[in-house]
């Protein structure tokens, strides 16, 4: 399995409200509300940590979920958000990713 790296796009605005993240795309002003699991991924998306490590450390450690299912769901989520310009997704570390 090829490692996948994820980072927050610099073309967004985001705010944490409770345990959910509200994200707005600067591209088209679309507003997204991320649930607590997606918020964990969002907060850990530093461009340097493989998605599989994020899932293991942040999702499997905090939620009752099968690791294989959690990874597949996380990959589907980040691919969707990357297609919308909210996240950056790569097979290599993303060196210029914004810092949390």
N, C-alpha and C positions, 0 to 999 in steps of 0.2 A: 504494500500500500504506500503510495506516494504521500509524504507529509504535506499537509495544507496549512498555510499561514493566513491569518486574518488580522486586519487592522481597520480602525475606524477611518472613514473617508474625511479628508479635511473640508469637504464641501457640504457639511451638515451643521446643524445646531442641535444640542441635546441637553436635557435636564432630567435629573433623577427626582421623581416624585414618589415618596414611599419606597416600595420595592419594585417599582416599574420605571423604565426609562422612556421618556418622550423624545422622539427624534424627528427633526424636520429636514427634508432634503432641500438644499439650496437650488438644485436643478429645476424642480417643479413645485416647490412649496408643499409637497405631500407630507402629511403628518403620520408618524407611526408610533404606536404604543407597544413597547416590548414587555412581555410578561416576565415574572421573576427569573425563569430559566434563561430566557433570551437576554435579560439584563446581565446575568452572570457572564455569559459569553461576551456581550458587548464590553463590559468593564475589563475583561481580561484580554481583549483583542489589541495586543501591542505590536503585532507584526513580526515578533521574534519567537513567540511561543507557538509550537505546532497545535493545531486544533485538537488533536487527540489528547495532548497534555492538558489543555484547558478543560476538555470534557471530563477527564479523569480527576483533576484536582478541584474543579469548581462545580461540576454537575453531579458526577457520581458520588462525590464526597458529601454533598448537601441535599441530594434528592434520592429517593428510592427508585432507581432505574437500572436496567440492564446496560452494561457498558457498550455493547454493540448497538443496541437500540438508541442509546443516548448519542453516540457518535453519528449514526446515520441521520437522526433527527437534526442534530446540530449542523451537519453538512448541508442538509436541505435548507435549513434556515439561512445559513451564511451565503449559500449560492443565490437564494432569492433576494437577500438584502444587497448582495454585490451587484446583481442584475439591475437593481433600482438605484445604484450609486451611493448606497448608505455605508457599505463596507467594501474594503479592498480584499481580494482573495488571490493567493499565489501559491505556486509549488515551491517557492523559495522564500526565505525571510524577506520582509519588507523593511529595508533600512531607514527609510524616511517617514515611517509611520509616526503619527502624533503620539506623544507620551500621555499616559493617563494622569 
